Amino acid sequence: MSATDSSGIDPAHRQTASAVRLEWGPTGAGAVAAGCDVAVVVDVLSFTTTLTVALDLGITVLPYAWKDSRAEAYAAERDAVLAVGRLEARQWRAGVSLSPASLAALGPDHGIERIVLPSPNGSAISFALRDSGCTVVGASLRNALAVGAWVASQVESGALVAVVPAGERWSDGSLRPSVEDLWGAGAVLSSLGRLVDMSSWSPEARAAATAYDAVRATIKDELIACASGAELVDKGFASDVWIAAETGVSEVVPVLTDDAFGDATRE
């Protein structure tokens, strides 16, 4: 076996022989995004889904680390509304939360320009990657086709790409790879694979595309039935799962510039 590098990661796990790579969670993001030009972060339930809903409404999104006591001050300094967790929003009757349904309910006359949207997975990973030197993109099932097309244009220009399904967390804080993020990553990669040659991709990236293609026709039912979807339904957030399952309905391509996500298609 090859020796680990200074970060403790075996070089093989960086997938550097591949032009398109895939690895899970924050540690995986740091491993495969190093040296890449584009990093696509996928957190279907729900950061990147909520991100697409916000951008469709013309709201700029600032990612932030989860449960950071400085989040309120961070939002105030940037003249932004701080979104809270779903359960907190229900308890406090707050209007803006990580729930995509909470944003969708605002309607077009919401009057909100910027939100700070913390999450323990997709948002935290995006926040951590913002100074990595690669372009950070947010993808979900809702905008997978648009992101796939945008990434294809980057690949055709020679870009190296890392796709990062965020995953969830067990109660002890360890990573729980989640099938909804595998499907979300796979939806982007399946779209991309119809536009560019897949022969230089890592097996991990090709496997994600195959996993999505296997459930493409029944993705709504699969998303509701998977563990993360069932958990949200049981907690009264079925509408979040329905919105997350709306595959290909959004044309936004969220790109992180400095500290905020904006839509690359409007630039």
MOQUIVEN-V464531 format. One record per residue. N is the residue number from 1. RES is the residue in three letters. SS is DSSP state (H for helix, E for strand, C for the rest). PSI is psi in whole degrees, 0 to 359 (999 if undefined). OMEGA is omega in radians with two decimals (* if undefined). Layout:
<<N/RES/SS/PSI/OMEGA> <N/RES/SS/PSI/OMEGA>>
This chain:
<<1/MET/C/147/3.14> <2/SER/C/155/-3.10> <3/ALA/C/151/3.07> <4/THR/E/157/3.10> <5/ASP/C/190/-3.04> <6/SER/C/340/3.12> <7/SER/C/357/-3.12> <8/GLY/C/8/-3.12> <9/ILE/C/129/3.06> <10/ASP/E/132/-3.10> <11/PRO/H/330/3.14> <12/ALA/H/328/-3.09> <13/HIS/H/355/3.03> <14/ARG/H/349/3.07> <15/GLN/C/37/-3.02> <16/THR/C/345/3.10> <17/ALA/C/354/-3.04> <18/SER/C/143/3.13> <19/ALA/C/332/3.08> <20/VAL/E/125/-2.99> <21/ARG/E/164/3.08> <22/LEU/E/134/3.02> <23/GLU/C/159/-2.95> <24/TRP/C/146/2.89> <25/GLY/H/185/-3.07> <26/PRO/H/320/3.12> <27/THR/H/317/3.08> <28/GLY/H/322/3.11> <29/ALA/H/314/3.13> <30/GLY/H/328/-3.12> <31/ALA/H/309/-3.00> <32/VAL/H/341/-3.14> <33/ALA/H/338/3.14> <34/ALA/C/123/-3.14> <35/GLY/C/356/3.12> <36/CYS/C/161/3.10> <37/ASP/C/329/-3.10> <38/VAL/E/135/3.02> <39/ALA/E/120/-3.13> <40/VAL/E/116/-3.12> <41/VAL/E/132/-3.07> <42/VAL/E/121/3.10> <43/ASP/C/83/-2.96> <44/VAL/C/320/-3.13> <45/LEU/C/76/0.35> <46/SER/C/4/-2.97> <47/PHE/H/307/-3.04> <48/THR/H/336/2.99> <49/THR/H/313/3.10> <50/THR/H/323/3.09> <51/LEU/H/315/-3.13> <52/THR/H/322/3.10> <53/VAL/H/317/-3.14> <54/ALA/H/312/-3.12> <55/LEU/H/326/3.06> <56/ASP/H/332/3.11> <57/LEU/C/2/-3.13> <58/GLY/C/18/-3.12> <59/ILE/C/127/3.06> <60/THR/E/139/-3.07> <61/VAL/E/129/3.05> <62/LEU/E/117/3.10> <63/PRO/E/157/3.12> <64/TYR/E/159/3.13> <65/ALA/C/149/-3.07> <66/TRP/C/141/3.06> <67/LYS/C/34/3.08> <68/ASP/C/125/-3.07> <69/SER/C/346/-3.13> <70/ARG/C/3/-3.05> <71/ALA/H/319/-3.11> <72/GLU/H/317/3.11> <73/ALA/H/322/3.12> <74/TYR/H/316/3.12> <75/ALA/H/317/-3.11> <76/ALA/H/320/-3.14> <77/GLU/H/335/-3.08> <78/ARG/C/14/3.10> <79/ASP/C/48/-3.08> <80/ALA/C/157/3.05> <81/VAL/E/133/3.11> <82/LEU/E/118/3.05> <83/ALA/C/150/-3.13> <84/VAL/E/176/3.10> <85/GLY/C/162/-3.11> <86/ARG/H/309/-3.07> <87/LEU/H/324/3.07> <88/GLU/H/319/3.14> <89/ALA/H/320/3.12> <90/ARG/H/317/-3.11> <91/GLN/H/318/-3.06> <92/TRP/H/357/-3.07> <93/ARG/C/39/3.12> <94/ALA/C/151/-3.06> <95/GLY/C/332/-3.05> <96/VAL/C/126/-3.12> <97/SER/E/183/3.08> <98/LEU/C/343/3.12> <99/SER/C/122/3.09> <100/PRO/H/330/3.12> <101/ALA/H/329/3.13> <102/SER/H/326/3.09> <103/LEU/H/318/3.14> <104/ALA/H/328/-3.12> <105/ALA/C/346/-3.11> <106/LEU/C/325/-3.11> <107/GLY/C/176/-3.03> <108/PRO/C/339/-3.10> <109/ASP/C/44/-3.02> <110/HIS/C/331/3.12> <111/GLY/C/12/-3.14> <112/ILE/C/128/-3.13> <113/GLU/C/324/-3.04> <114/ARG/E/140/3.01> <115/ILE/E/144/2.92> <116/VAL/E/122/-3.00> <117/LEU/E/87/3.11> <118/PRO/E/150/2.94> <119/SER/C/154/-3.09> <120/PRO/C/349/-3.02> <121/ASN/C/274/-3.05> <122/GLY/H/316/-3.12> <123/SER/H/315/3.14> <124/ALA/H/321/3.12> <125/ILE/H/316/3.12> <126/SER/H/316/3.14> <127/PHE/H/318/-3.12> <128/ALA/H/329/-3.08> <129/LEU/H/350/-2.96> <130/ARG/C/334/3.13> <131/ASP/C/18/-3.05> <132/SER/C/347/-3.10> <133/GLY/C/353/3.09> <134/CYS/C/160/3.08> <135/THR/E/122/-3.10> <136/VAL/E/128/-3.10> <137/VAL/E/139/3.09> <138/GLY/E/130/-3.10> <139/ALA/E/145/3.04> <140/SER/C/183/3.04> <141/LEU/C/325/-3.07> <142/ARG/C/323/-3.07> <143/ASN/C/21/-3.07> <144/ALA/H/321/-3.12> <145/LEU/H/317/-3.14> <146/ALA/H/317/3.13> <147/VAL/H/319/3.11> <148/GLY/H/317/3.13> <149/ALA/H/319/-3.14> <150/TRP/H/316/3.13> <151/VAL/H/325/3.12> <152/ALA/H/320/3.12> <153/SER/H/328/3.10> <154/GLN/H/319/3.13> <155/VAL/H/320/3.13> <156/GLU/H/340/3.08> <157/SER/C/6/3.08> <158/GLY/C/8/-3.10> <159/ALA/C/143/2.96> <160/LEU/C/139/-2.98> <161/VAL/E/134/3.00> <162/ALA/E/129/3.06> <163/VAL/E/130/-3.03> <164/VAL/E/96/2.93> <165/PRO/E/125/-2.97> <166/ALA/C/322/-3.04> <167/GLY/C/177/3.12> <168/GLU/E/190/-3.10> <169/ARG/E/136/2.93> <170/TRP/C/169/-3.09> <171/SER/C/338/3.11> <172/ASP/C/4/3.11> <173/GLY/C/353/-3.13> <174/SER/C/159/-3.09> <175/LEU/E/133/2.97> <176/ARG/E/99/3.07> <177/PRO/C/131/-3.00> <178/SER/C/135/-3.00> <179/VAL/H/331/-3.14> <180/GLU/H/327/3.10> <181/ASP/H/330/3.00> <182/LEU/H/315/3.12> <183/TRP/H/320/3.13> <184/GLY/H/315/3.07> <185/ALA/H/319/-3.14> <186/GLY/H/326/3.11> <187/ALA/H/318/3.07> <188/VAL/H/314/-3.07> <189/LEU/H/325/3.07> <190/SER/H/317/3.08> <191/SER/H/314/3.14> <192/LEU/H/320/-3.08> <193/GLY/H/342/3.07> <194/ARG/C/352/-3.07> <195/LEU/C/337/-3.11> <196/VAL/C/164/3.13> <197/ASP/C/133/-3.11> <198/MET/C/1/-3.00> <199/SER/C/336/-3.12> <200/SER/C/9/3.13> <201/TRP/E/156/3.03> <202/SER/C/154/3.06> <203/PRO/H/326/3.13> <204/GLU/H/318/-3.14> <205/ALA/H/317/3.13> <206/ARG/H/324/-3.14> <207/ALA/H/324/3.11> <208/ALA/H/318/3.10> <209/ALA/H/318/3.12> <210/THR/H/321/3.14> <211/ALA/H/319/3.11> <212/TYR/H/315/-3.12> <213/ASP/H/330/-3.12> <214/ALA/H/336/-3.09> <215/VAL/H/7/-3.05> <216/ARG/H/316/-3.03> <217/ALA/H/341/-3.07> <218/THR/H/27/-2.97> <219/ILE/H/324/-3.13> <220/LYS/H/312/3.13> <221/ASP/H/320/-3.14> <222/GLU/H/321/-3.11> <223/LEU/H/321/3.10> <224/ILE/H/325/-3.07> <225/ALA/H/337/-3.09> <226/CYS/C/164/-3.01> <227/ALA/H/313/-3.11> <228/SER/H/320/3.11> <229/GLY/H/314/3.13> <230/ALA/H/323/3.11> <231/GLU/H/315/3.14> <232/LEU/H/320/3.10> <233/VAL/H/315/-3.14> <234/ASP/H/330/-3.12> <235/LYS/C/4/3.08> <236/GLY/C/19/-3.11> <237/PHE/C/39/3.14> <238/ALA/H/326/-3.13> <239/SER/H/330/3.08> <240/ASP/H/321/3.14> <241/VAL/H/320/3.13> <242/TRP/H/317/3.12> <243/ILE/H/319/-3.14> <244/ALA/H/332/-3.09> <245/ALA/C/357/-3.10> <246/GLU/C/78/-3.00> <247/THR/C/129/3.02> <248/GLY/C/14/-3.08> <249/VAL/C/345/-3.08> <250/SER/C/140/3.12> <251/GLU/C/2/-3.07> <252/VAL/C/147/3.03> <253/VAL/C/94/-3.08> <254/PRO/E/118/3.12> <255/VAL/E/132/-3.11> <256/LEU/E/116/3.09> <257/THR/E/121/-3.01> <258/ASP/C/252/-3.08> <259/ASP/C/12/-3.02> <260/ALA/E/145/3.01> <261/PHE/E/129/2.98> <262/GLY/E/169/-3.11> <263/ASP/E/115/-3.11> <264/ALA/H/336/-3.11> <265/THR/H/350/-3.13> <266/ARG/H/1/-3.09> <267/GLU/C/999/*>>
